[in-house]
Amino acid sequence: MKMLRHVFGDHEQFIIQDSLFHLQIAKASGNPLYSLMIEALRTPLANSISAGLDARDASPGYESIIQLHQHIVDAICDRDPAAAKLAVARHFASATQALQDAAFRSGTAPQN
């Protein structure tokens, strides 16, 4: 979390640190398959993070991402699986919304 905060505002470094955050969580899970999956999806994950950042206003958007990540860390440190599940769900919902917003703005959103 310290590194995410440290690179606040540096798009490329933020992507690197956010990707490393996800990898650290995967390794901490003790599930080797989860770690392998995150490693295998590193490039798509970085692309997704980049698109999500592009869809947000730099300062408040980045701070929102940091807060969502902090909630995940706090829940893990508290050994509270229900809170961790909720924090991850909120993070995924926020990321999904940012990607949908980016697709809509770029004109690449699916048409119904």
C-alpha positions as a LaTeX table, in Angstrom:
\begin{tabular}{lrrr}
\hline
Residue & $x$ (\AA) & $y$ (\AA) & $z$ (\AA) \\
\hline
Met1 & 0.00 & 0.00 & 0.00 \\
Lys2 & 2.88 & 2.33 & 0.76 \\
Met3 & 4.16 & 2.02 & $-2.82$ \\
Leu4 & 0.70 & 2.62 & $-4.31$ \\
Arg5 & 0.51 & 5.83 & $-2.31$ \\
His6 & 4.10 & 6.74 & $-3.17$ \\
Val7 & 3.53 & 6.55 & $-6.94$ \\
Phe8 & 0.19 & 8.38 & $-6.71$ \\
Gly9 & $-0.24$ & 10.37 & $-9.93$ \\
Asp10 & 2.41 & 8.49 & $-11.95$ \\
His11 & 0.26 & 6.46 & $-14.34$ \\
Glu12 & 2.88 & 3.90 & $-15.40$ \\
Gln13 & 4.29 & 3.31 & $-11.91$ \\
Phe14 & 0.78 & 3.09 & $-10.48$ \\
Ile15 & $-0.04$ & 0.30 & $-12.95$ \\
Ile16 & 3.11 & $-1.60$ & $-11.95$ \\
Gln17 & 2.44 & $-1.22$ & $-8.23$ \\
Asp18 & $-1.25$ & $-2.09$ & $-8.57$ \\
Ser19 & $-0.34$ & $-5.25$ & $-10.49$ \\
Leu20 & 2.19 & $-6.16$ & $-7.78$ \\
Phe21 & $-0.47$ & $-5.58$ & $-5.13$ \\
His22 & $-2.73$ & $-8.14$ & $-6.81$ \\
Leu23 & 0.17 & $-10.60$ & $-7.06$ \\
Gln24 & 1.02 & $-10.15$ & $-3.37$ \\
Ile25 & $-2.58$ & $-10.84$ & $-2.39$ \\
Ala26 & $-2.56$ & $-13.95$ & $-4.58$ \\
Lys27 & 0.66 & $-15.22$ & $-2.98$ \\
Ala28 & $-0.64$ & $-14.46$ & 0.52 \\
Ser29 & $-3.73$ & $-16.54$ & $-0.20$ \\
Gly30 & $-1.60$ & $-19.67$ & $-0.09$ \\
Asn31 & $-3.36$ & $-20.90$ & $-3.22$ \\
Pro32 & $-0.64$ & $-21.60$ & $-5.82$ \\
Leu33 & $-3.21$ & $-21.72$ & $-8.61$ \\
Tyr34 & $-4.34$ & $-18.17$ & $-7.79$ \\
Ser35 & $-0.73$ & $-16.92$ & $-7.96$ \\
Leu36 & $-0.17$ & $-18.68$ & $-11.28$ \\
Met37 & $-3.37$ & $-17.21$ & $-12.65$ \\
Ile38 & $-2.42$ & $-13.66$ & $-11.66$ \\
Glu39 & 1.04 & $-14.14$ & $-13.17$ \\
Ala40 & $-0.46$ & $-15.47$ & $-16.41$ \\
Leu41 & $-2.89$ & $-12.56$ & $-16.59$ \\
Arg42 & $-0.32$ & $-9.89$ & $-15.73$ \\
Thr43 & $-0.46$ & $-8.12$ & $-19.11$ \\
Pro44 & $-4.27$ & $-8.12$ & $-19.40$ \\
Leu45 & $-4.43$ & $-7.00$ & $-15.75$ \\
Ala46 & $-2.06$ & $-4.10$ & $-16.47$ \\
Asn47 & $-4.12$ & $-3.15$ & $-19.53$ \\
Ser48 & $-7.29$ & $-3.26$ & $-17.45$ \\
Ile49 & $-5.73$ & $-1.11$ & $-14.73$ \\
Ser50 & $-4.56$ & 1.39 & $-17.33$ \\
Ala51 & $-8.01$ & 1.63 & $-18.91$ \\
Gly52 & $-9.57$ & 2.03 & $-15.49$ \\
Leu53 & $-7.17$ & 4.83 & $-14.62$ \\
Asp54 & $-7.87$ & 6.55 & $-17.92$ \\
Ala55 & $-11.59$ & 6.48 & $-17.12$ \\
Arg56 & $-11.14$ & 8.27 & $-13.79$ \\
Asp57 & $-10.13$ & 11.76 & $-12.86$ \\
Ala58 & $-6.48$ & 11.52 & $-11.84$ \\
Ser59 & $-6.43$ & 12.66 & $-8.24$ \\
Pro60 & $-9.85$ & 11.68 & $-6.83$ \\
Gly61 & $-9.98$ & 8.57 & $-9.01$ \\
Tyr62 & $-6.60$ & 7.32 & $-7.89$ \\
Glu63 & $-7.44$ & 8.04 & $-4.24$ \\
Ser64 & $-10.63$ & 6.01 & $-4.62$ \\
Ile65 & $-8.58$ & 3.08 & $-5.96$ \\
Ile66 & $-6.16$ & 3.35 & $-3.05$ \\
Gln67 & $-9.04$ & 3.38 & $-0.56$ \\
Leu68 & $-10.60$ & 0.30 & $-2.14$ \\
His69 & $-7.28$ & $-1.52$ & $-1.92$ \\
Gln70 & $-6.78$ & $-0.40$ & 1.67 \\
His71 & $-10.15$ & $-1.88$ & 2.64 \\
Ile72 & $-9.00$ & $-5.23$ & 1.21 \\
Val73 & $-5.72$ & $-5.08$ & 3.13 \\
Asp74 & $-7.47$ & $-4.10$ & 6.34 \\
Ala75 & $-9.92$ & $-7.00$ & 6.06 \\
Ile76 & $-7.11$ & $-9.47$ & 5.39 \\
Cys77 & $-5.06$ & $-8.14$ & 8.32 \\
Asp78 & $-8.15$ & $-8.36$ & 10.53 \\
Arg79 & $-8.66$ & $-11.96$ & 9.33 \\
Asp80 & $-12.22$ & $-11.04$ & 8.44 \\
Pro81 & $-13.26$ & $-13.08$ & 5.38 \\
Ala82 & $-16.70$ & $-11.46$ & 5.15 \\
Ala83 & $-15.18$ & $-7.98$ & 5.11 \\
Ala84 & $-12.54$ & $-9.11$ & 2.61 \\
Lys85 & $-15.21$ & $-10.54$ & 0.32 \\
Leu86 & $-17.18$ & $-7.29$ & 0.51 \\
Ala87 & $-14.06$ & $-5.18$ & $-0.10$ \\
Val88 & $-13.09$ & $-7.26$ & $-3.14$ \\
Ala89 & $-16.65$ & $-7.07$ & $-4.49$ \\
Arg90 & $-16.59$ & $-3.28$ & $-4.15$ \\
His91 & $-13.19$ & $-3.13$ & $-5.84$ \\
Phe92 & $-14.39$ & $-5.29$ & $-8.74$ \\
Ala93 & $-17.60$ & $-3.26$ & $-9.09$ \\
Ser94 & $-15.61$ & $-0.03$ & $-9.21$ \\
Ala95 & $-13.13$ & $-1.46$ & $-11.73$ \\
Thr96 & $-15.94$ & $-2.85$ & $-13.89$ \\
Gln97 & $-17.73$ & 0.51 & $-13.88$ \\
Ala98 & $-14.51$ & 2.33 & $-14.82$ \\
Leu99 & $-13.93$ & $-0.06$ & $-17.74$ \\
Gln100 & $-17.52$ & 0.32 & $-18.92$ \\
Asp101 & $-17.17$ & 4.11 & $-18.72$ \\
Ala102 & $-13.94$ & 3.95 & $-20.73$ \\
Ala103 & $-15.59$ & 1.76 & $-23.38$ \\
Phe104 & $-18.57$ & 4.09 & $-23.58$ \\
Arg105 & $-16.37$ & 7.18 & $-23.99$ \\
Ser106 & $-14.26$ & 5.51 & $-26.65$ \\
Gly107 & $-17.31$ & 4.25 & $-28.54$ \\
Thr108 & $-16.33$ & 0.60 & $-28.07$ \\
Ala109 & $-19.11$ & $-0.27$ & $-25.63$ \\
Pro110 & $-21.39$ & $-3.10$ & $-26.82$ \\
Gln111 & $-24.62$ & $-1.92$ & $-28.37$ \\
Asn112 & $-27.86$ & $-3.43$ & $-27.11$ \\
\hline
\end{tabular}
